[in-house]
Amino acid sequence: MENSISPKEGKIIDQAVIRFAGDSGDGIQLIGSEFTNATAISQNDLGTFPDFPAEIRAPVGTLAGVSGFQIQFGSHEIYTPGDNCDTLVVMNAAALKKNLSTLKSGGIIIANEEGFDAKNLRLAGIEAGDNPLKNGSLDNYELHTVNVSKITREAVSGLGLGTKEADRCKNMFVLGLLYWLYDRPIIPTENFIQKKFAKNADIASANIRALYAGYNYGETAEAFNGRFEIKPASIPPGVYRNITGNIALAYGLIAAADKAGLQLFYGTYPITPASDILHELSKHKNFNVLTFQAEDEIAAISSAIGASYGGALGVTGSSGPGIDLKTEAMGLAMMLELPLVIVNVQRAGPSTGMPTKTEQADLLQAFFGRHGESPIPIVAAQSPSDCFFAAYEAAKAALEFMTPVILLSDGFIANGSEPWKFPQSAELSDITLRNNVGSRDMINGKYYPYQRDERLVRKWALPGKAGFQNRIGGIEKEDVTGNISYDALNHQHMTNIRKQKVENIAAFIGEIQLDNGKSEGDILLLSWGGTYGTVKTAVIELINEGIEVSHLHLRWINPFPSNLRDILSSFSKIIIPEINMGQLALLIKAQFRSDAIQLNKVQGLPFTVKEITDFVRLIES
């Protein structure tokens, strides 16, 4: 970080990484979100990583109860929340112990002094006489010990709040201090507080006082060498907003239903980390959205299938454990050939696993997680804002090909956020429905539900239309008529048709293009899902070092793009980084006979850029 102005005034830098950490009751996610919003208003590009505790109410002060929020922001394009942070804010000893390894050498530590008393040290597993704020172990960092609790209580005195209520404002003190340190606007958060606590003026006043107390502390404290200034990023003009993956996904579904002129029906059962989709969709009844919280996952997907049968865009969403329960009904939707979007916001498994941690380990489940030959198209979102476009594309494919489509997200991009340029309706591709049945679709005055077009797609005859009655159910269908059939050759024929219809979607996808690098060479990094930003950043760094490496990212995984084989054959080595034990690699090896090199991680955490660049350098050498 090169100084452009005097140290007393501050430093102009290109980018920064901040990590907030504290107990799960310290409001870490809230101040992380507010800092993100202020950063978006400052016109910086950004990437975030909310890191939730796995337990809802983990013991206070323990390592298990630490909540974290990391943000990288800059004056250029940002694709990740950053590897290591420049500034680490810790509210207690456990937060420091768990997160110190993420701080760069010489980085800034802002520590709440009260969070390092004897009790907090004991809960963090630190001996009482070995307080890291006093034992010299942090001498390689720029340490700022601040009595956050005491100053906050003083700031809110006179409002009649008890100690517990006053201490709830200390996260706002920390936020104000960071606003001063990184030159962020404070007014948007003041407005947020006033709106949030509109019915409790004393609580609103207390939080605003604490916010300004933190800002003024930075202004007057002699310990800080100055502020950091990050210029706005150069981005295309338009209307932007900060958006998380789950919210973007909800908007993508709304946009697709609206474009198709259909009601959007979302049948679901709450589960981490997919529940925010339900919460957001439930707010938009004005866009003809109907949400249904079912009693279980089986009822949720069954209701969505019923909605699709009735002429709506049926959607169901869950995470891995819930998808387990939906599998038989997914096979039913596939056999009925009804449009249905099945959202899986992946989390660490197996079984209950680590509910708040990310993973990409449901890919083979999406491919094969149903009994019988039951092919379903698969789309994977690559970033928080891309969840909008992936959801729109999944819905479009489901409606135009009359098939269920699986949309894969993951906890990392679902909870992460980034600036998103709000698209106009005219910019979105049209959606052609199959429900315009009429007399031309009859044969000798009778409607046959499995009569198909050249792409093997059937029509969508809605209930109640005279003359278009048809049988539905889970038993094999006779070709064309849709009648029940146990005929062996018909079963083979229908199985082939359903398989070929999915493969025909490759023409809908179009050819895939490299994200970066030369079109042929030694090393190709092949990514999918939420690894996109990290792999992209790693490839840019490697190319700048003079290492010849290219990057290809997959959105469609079933079917694969038609030119994927040609691209893979143009490189000597294919490296596939995955947050699983090698599921895409297994599919690539099986289908393309490629000796793909696996880079796997299953720690409930996304890859760091360094993990990928180090691995590529090792392979390249």
FENDA-V904342 format. One record per backbone hydrogen bond with DSSP energy under -0.5 kcal/mol. CO is the residue of the C=O (numbers start at 0). NH is the residue of the N-H. E is the energy in kcal/mol with one decimal. If there is no record, write none. Layout:
co = (CO;CO)
nh = (NH;NH)
e = (E;E)
//
This chain:
co = (5;5;8;10;10;13;15;16;16;17;18;19;20;21;22;26;27;28;29;30;31;32;33;34;35;36;37;38;39;42;44;46;48;49;50;54;58;61;62;64;66;67;68;69;70;71;72;73;74;84;85;86;86;87;87;88;89;91;92;93;94;95;98;99;101;103;106;107;108;108;109;110;110;111;112;113;114;116;117;118;119;120;121;126;130;130;135;137;139;140;141;143;143;145;145;146;147;148;149;150;151;153;155;161;162;163;165;166;168;168;169;170;171;172;173;174;175;176;177;178;179;180;185;186;187;188;189;190;191;192;194;196;199;200;201;202;203;204;205;206;207;208;209;210;211;212;213;214;215;216;226;228;232;237;238;240;242;243;244;245;246;247;248;249;250;251;252;253;254;255;256;256;257;262;262;263;263;264;264;265;265;266;267;270;270;273;273;274;274;275;276;277;279;280;283;283;284;287;289;291;291;295;296;297;298;299;300;301;302;303;304;305;306;307;308;311;312;313;314;315;316;317;318;318;319;320;321;322;322;323;325;326;327;328;329;330;331;332;332;338;339;339;340;340;341;342;342;343;343;345;347;349;352;353;353;356;359;361;362;363;364;367;371;376;377;377;378;381;382;383;384;384;385;386;387;388;389;390;391;392;393;394;395;396;397;397;402;403;404;404;405;405;406;406;407;408;409;410;411;412;413;415;416;417;419;419;423;423;424;429;430;433;434;437;438;440;441;442;445;446;447;449;450;452;456;458;459;461;463;464;466;475;477;478;479;480;482;486;487;488;489;490;491;492;493;494;495;496;497;498;499;501;502;503;503;504;505;515;520;521;522;523;523;524;524;526;527;528;530;531;532;533;534;535;536;537;538;539;540;541;542;546;547;549;550;550;551;553;554;554;557;558;560;562;563;564;566;567;569;572;572;573;574;574;575;577;577;578;579;581;582;583;584;585;586;587;587;588;593;595;596;598;603;607;608;609;610;611;612;613;614;615;616)
nh = (8;9;226;12;228;74;72;85;86;70;88;68;90;66;25;30;31;32;33;34;35;36;37;38;39;40;41;43;42;232;73;71;69;51;67;57;61;64;65;23;21;50;19;48;17;46;15;44;233;103;107;18;88;89;109;20;111;95;96;97;98;99;101;102;84;106;141;87;110;143;89;112;145;114;115;116;92;120;121;122;123;125;124;129;133;134;138;140;105;142;108;110;145;112;147;150;151;152;153;154;155;156;158;165;166;167;168;169;171;172;173;174;175;176;177;178;179;180;181;183;182;227;189;190;191;192;193;194;195;196;197;199;203;204;205;206;207;208;209;210;211;212;213;214;215;216;217;218;219;220;10;12;234;239;421;419;417;247;248;249;250;251;252;253;254;255;256;257;258;259;260;261;260;264;312;265;289;266;314;267;291;316;293;273;274;276;277;277;278;279;280;281;282;283;286;288;287;263;265;267;293;299;300;301;302;303;304;305;306;307;308;309;311;310;462;313;264;340;266;342;268;344;321;322;323;324;325;325;326;326;329;330;331;332;333;334;335;336;337;313;341;404;315;342;406;317;344;345;408;410;353;352;354;347;356;347;362;365;366;367;368;369;373;405;556;557;407;532;386;386;387;388;389;390;391;392;393;394;395;396;397;398;399;400;401;402;339;376;341;406;378;407;343;408;380;345;413;414;415;244;245;244;47;242;240;421;426;427;427;431;432;459;436;440;441;447;443;445;442;448;450;479;458;455;452;460;461;464;465;467;446;484;481;480;449;448;477;490;491;492;493;494;495;496;497;498;499;500;501;502;503;504;505;506;507;508;509;550;571;572;549;525;574;526;551;553;530;531;534;535;536;537;538;539;540;541;542;543;544;546;545;548;522;524;514;515;526;528;379;556;377;557;563;566;567;568;569;570;520;523;574;596;525;576;598;579;600;359;600;585;586;587;588;589;590;591;593;592;595;597;575;577;357;611;612;613;614;615;616;617;618;619;620)
e = (-0.9;-2.5;-0.6;-0.6;-3.3;-2.7;-2.3;-2.7;-1.8;-2.5;-2.9;-2.2;-1.7;-3.4;-2.4;-2.0;-2.3;-2.3;-2.4;-2.5;-2.0;-2.4;-2.4;-2.0;-2.4;-2.2;-1.4;-1.8;-1.6;-3.1;-2.1;-2.6;-1.9;-0.6;-2.8;-0.7;-1.6;-0.7;-1.4;-1.3;-2.0;-3.4;-2.8;-2.6;-2.5;-2.1;-2.3;-1.6;-0.7;-2.6;-2.8;-2.4;-0.5;-0.5;-2.5;-2.1;-2.1;-1.6;-2.7;-2.3;-1.5;-2.1;-1.9;-1.7;-2.8;-2.3;-2.8;-3.1;-0.6;-2.8;-2.5;-0.7;-2.9;-1.3;-1.7;-1.1;-2.0;-2.6;-2.2;-2.5;-1.6;-3.2;-1.4;-2.1;-2.1;-1.7;-1.4;-1.9;-1.2;-1.1;-2.6;-2.4;-0.6;-2.6;-2.2;-2.3;-2.5;-2.3;-2.0;-2.2;-1.8;-0.8;-1.3;-2.6;-2.5;-1.0;-1.6;-1.4;-1.1;-1.2;-2.0;-2.2;-2.5;-2.2;-2.2;-2.3;-2.0;-2.4;-2.4;-2.4;-1.0;-3.1;-1.8;-2.6;-2.0;-2.5;-2.2;-2.0;-2.8;-2.5;-1.2;-1.8;-2.2;-2.7;-2.4;-2.2;-2.2;-2.7;-2.4;-2.2;-2.3;-2.4;-2.1;-1.8;-3.0;-2.0;-1.8;-1.6;-2.0;-2.8;-2.6;-2.6;-0.9;-0.6;-3.2;-2.4;-1.7;-2.5;-2.5;-2.0;-2.3;-2.3;-2.0;-2.1;-2.8;-2.0;-2.4;-2.5;-2.6;-2.0;-0.8;-2.7;-0.6;-0.6;-2.9;-0.5;-3.2;-0.6;-2.3;-0.5;-2.7;-0.6;-2.6;-1.9;-1.3;-1.7;-0.6;-0.5;-2.1;-2.4;-2.6;-2.2;-1.6;-1.9;-1.8;-0.6;-1.8;-2.1;-2.6;-2.5;-0.9;-1.8;-2.2;-2.1;-2.3;-1.6;-2.3;-2.3;-2.1;-2.2;-2.5;-1.7;-2.6;-1.4;-0.6;-1.1;-2.2;-2.0;-2.4;-2.9;-0.6;-2.7;-0.9;-2.3;-2.0;-0.9;-1.0;-0.6;-0.6;-0.9;-2.0;-1.9;-1.6;-2.5;-2.1;-2.3;-2.8;-1.1;-1.6;-0.6;-0.5;-2.8;-2.5;-0.6;-2.9;-2.3;-0.5;-1.2;-2.6;-2.1;-1.5;-1.3;-0.5;-0.8;-2.1;-2.0;-0.7;-2.2;-1.9;-3.3;-2.7;-1.6;-1.1;-2.8;-2.2;-1.3;-3.2;-0.5;-1.0;-0.9;-1.4;-0.6;-2.9;-2.1;-2.2;-2.4;-2.4;-2.4;-2.4;-2.4;-2.3;-2.4;-2.5;-2.1;-0.6;-1.5;-1.1;-0.7;-2.9;-0.5;-2.8;-0.6;-2.8;-0.5;-2.4;-1.9;-2.6;-1.8;-1.3;-0.9;-2.2;-1.3;-1.0;-2.1;-1.7;-0.7;-1.6;-0.5;-1.5;-0.5;-0.6;-2.5;-1.3;-2.1;-1.9;-0.7;-0.5;-1.1;-3.1;-0.6;-1.6;-0.7;-0.6;-2.1;-1.8;-0.6;-0.6;-1.3;-0.7;-2.1;-0.6;-2.0;-2.4;-2.4;-2.2;-0.6;-2.7;-2.1;-2.0;-2.4;-3.1;-2.2;-2.3;-2.2;-2.5;-2.0;-2.6;-2.5;-1.4;-1.8;-1.9;-1.3;-1.6;-1.3;-0.6;-2.1;-2.1;-2.7;-1.6;-3.0;-2.0;-0.6;-2.9;-0.6;-2.8;-2.7;-1.2;-1.6;-2.5;-2.9;-2.3;-2.3;-2.6;-2.3;-2.1;-2.5;-2.8;-2.1;-1.0;-2.3;-1.4;-0.9;-0.6;-3.1;-2.5;-1.4;-2.4;-0.8;-2.4;-0.5;-2.1;-0.5;-1.7;-1.9;-2.6;-2.2;-1.5;-1.4;-2.1;-2.4;-0.5;-3.9;-2.8;-0.6;-1.9;-1.2;-1.5;-2.8;-0.6;-1.6;-1.7;-2.9;-2.7;-2.1;-2.6;-2.6;-0.7;-1.1;-1.7;-0.5;-2.8;-2.5;-1.3;-1.2;-2.8;-2.7;-1.3;-2.5;-2.5;-1.8;-2.3;-3.2;-1.8)
//
